[in-house]
């Protein structure tokens, strides 16, 4: 059931601590994956379109899965999600909202824009590790992700 090939995960989050916690949590889950980071929606979109410093497809491979924070500078996660889900070449890419907001309107809006999951970041490290382990098990081991270009 566990996939043997690593999957590419791209995390868009401006909080370096959350990036580090996510990295540690995914490493602890011992599932094979490669984790890449961008710190705002502008960089996320540039990464996905391989432009403005992200041209090297070896260093910046197409992600199989995106972890997306909603509240980021320059371009927030909502606008980035809108762009991703309105682009024929990107719309099947799973996007998991990973944010601090628990507001119903944010949850509904995210799903309306095409988010595949919505997870509120636990503030306690142990709970965060547990959430990442479940996320890893589900999205990396169980779900069949769309093929690239599909």
C-alpha positions as CSV (number, residue, x, y, z in Angstrom):
1,X,0.0,0.0,0.0
2,X,2.9,2.4,0.7
3,X,4.2,4.1,-2.5
4,X,7.8,3.4,-3.1
5,X,8.5,6.5,-5.3
6,X,8.9,9.8,-3.5
7,X,6.3,12.4,-4.1
8,X,7.0,16.1,-4.4
9,X,5.3,18.2,-1.9
10,X,5.3,22.0,-2.2
11,X,4.5,24.0,0.9
12,X,3.5,27.7,0.6
13,X,3.7,29.3,4.0
14,X,5.5,32.5,5.1
15,X,6.0,31.2,8.7
16,X,9.5,29.6,8.8
17,X,8.6,27.8,12.1
18,X,5.6,26.1,10.4
19,X,7.8,25.1,7.5
20,X,10.4,23.5,9.9
21,X,7.7,21.8,12.0
22,X,6.1,20.4,8.8
23,X,9.5,19.2,7.6
24,X,10.2,17.5,10.9
25,X,6.7,16.0,11.1
26,X,6.9,14.5,7.6
27,X,10.4,13.1,8.3
28,X,9.1,11.5,11.5
29,X,6.3,9.9,9.5
30,X,9.0,8.0,7.6
31,X,7.1,8.2,4.3
32,X,9.1,8.9,1.2
33,X,8.6,12.4,0.0
34,X,10.5,15.5,-1.1
35,X,9.4,18.8,0.5
36,X,9.9,22.2,-1.1
37,X,9.0,25.6,0.2
38,X,7.9,29.0,-1.0
39,X,6.9,31.8,1.3
40,X,4.0,33.5,-0.5
41,X,1.5,33.1,-3.3
42,X,3.6,35.0,-5.8
43,X,6.4,32.5,-5.4
44,X,4.0,29.6,-5.4
45,X,2.6,30.6,-8.8
46,X,6.1,31.4,-10.2
47,X,7.2,27.9,-9.0
48,X,4.2,26.2,-10.7
49,X,4.8,28.1,-14.0
50,X,8.6,27.6,-13.8
51,X,9.4,31.4,-14.0
52,X,11.2,34.1,-12.1
53,X,14.0,32.0,-10.7
54,X,12.1,28.7,-10.7
55,X,13.0,27.6,-14.3
56,X,15.1,24.6,-13.3
57,X,12.6,21.7,-13.3
58,X,15.1,19.5,-11.6
59,X,15.5,21.8,-8.6
60,X,11.8,22.8,-8.7
61,X,9.9,19.8,-9.8
62,X,6.2,19.8,-10.4
63,X,4.5,19.1,-7.1
64,X,2.2,16.1,-6.6
65,X,0.6,17.9,-3.6
66,X,0.5,21.4,-2.4
67,X,0.2,22.5,1.3
68,X,-1.2,26.0,1.3
69,X,-1.5,28.6,4.0
70,X,-4.2,31.2,3.4
71,X,-2.6,34.2,5.1
72,X,0.6,35.1,3.3
73,X,2.1,38.4,2.1
74,X,1.9,39.7,-1.5
75,X,-0.6,37.1,-2.7
76,X,-2.6,35.2,-0.2
77,X,-3.5,31.5,-0.4
78,X,-7.0,32.3,-1.6
79,X,-5.8,34.0,-4.7
80,X,-3.2,31.4,-5.4
81,X,-5.8,28.6,-5.0
82,X,-8.1,30.5,-7.4
83,X,-5.3,30.6,-10.0
84,X,-4.4,27.0,-9.6
85,X,-7.9,25.7,-9.9
86,X,-8.7,27.9,-12.9
87,X,-5.7,26.6,-14.9
88,X,-6.3,23.5,-17.0
89,X,-2.7,22.4,-16.5
90,X,-2.8,22.7,-12.7
91,X,-6.4,22.2,-11.6
92,X,-6.1,18.5,-10.8
93,X,-3.1,19.1,-8.5
94,X,-4.3,18.4,-4.9
95,X,-4.2,21.4,-2.7
96,X,-4.5,21.0,1.1
97,X,-5.2,24.2,3.0
98,X,-3.1,24.1,6.2
99,X,-3.8,27.3,8.1
100,X,-4.7,28.7,11.5
101,X,-8.1,29.9,10.6
102,X,-11.1,28.0,11.9
103,X,-13.7,30.3,10.5
104,X,-16.6,28.6,8.7
105,X,-16.5,31.2,5.9
106,X,-12.8,30.5,5.3
107,X,-13.5,26.8,5.2
108,X,-16.5,27.1,2.8
109,X,-14.6,29.6,0.6
110,X,-11.6,27.3,0.3
111,X,-13.7,24.4,-0.8
112,X,-15.7,26.6,-3.1
113,X,-12.4,27.6,-4.7
114,X,-11.5,23.9,-5.2
115,X,-9.4,22.9,-2.1
116,X,-9.1,19.2,-1.7
117,X,-8.8,19.3,2.1
118,X,-8.9,22.0,4.9
119,X,-6.7,21.4,8.0
120,X,-6.5,23.8,10.9
121,X,-2.9,23.9,12.1
122,X,-2.8,22.5,15.7
123,X,-0.8,24.8,18.0
124,X,0.6,22.0,20.1
125,X,3.6,20.3,18.5
126,X,2.5,16.8,19.5
127,X,-0.9,17.4,17.9
128,X,0.8,18.9,14.8
129,X,2.9,15.8,14.5
130,X,-0.2,13.6,14.7
131,X,-2.0,15.7,12.1
132,X,1.0,15.5,9.7
133,X,1.2,11.7,10.3
134,X,-2.5,11.3,9.3
135,X,-2.1,13.7,6.4
136,X,1.0,11.7,5.2
137,X,-0.7,8.4,5.5
138,X,-3.8,9.5,3.6
139,X,-2.3,11.7,0.9
140,X,1.0,9.9,0.4
141,X,0.2,6.2,1.1
142,X,-3.5,5.8,0.3
143,X,-4.7,8.3,-2.3
144,X,-3.8,7.8,-5.9
145,X,-2.6,11.1,-7.1
146,X,-3.2,12.4,-10.6
147,X,-0.4,11.7,-13.1
148,X,1.7,14.7,-14.2
149,X,0.3,16.2,-17.3
150,X,-3.0,14.4,-16.6
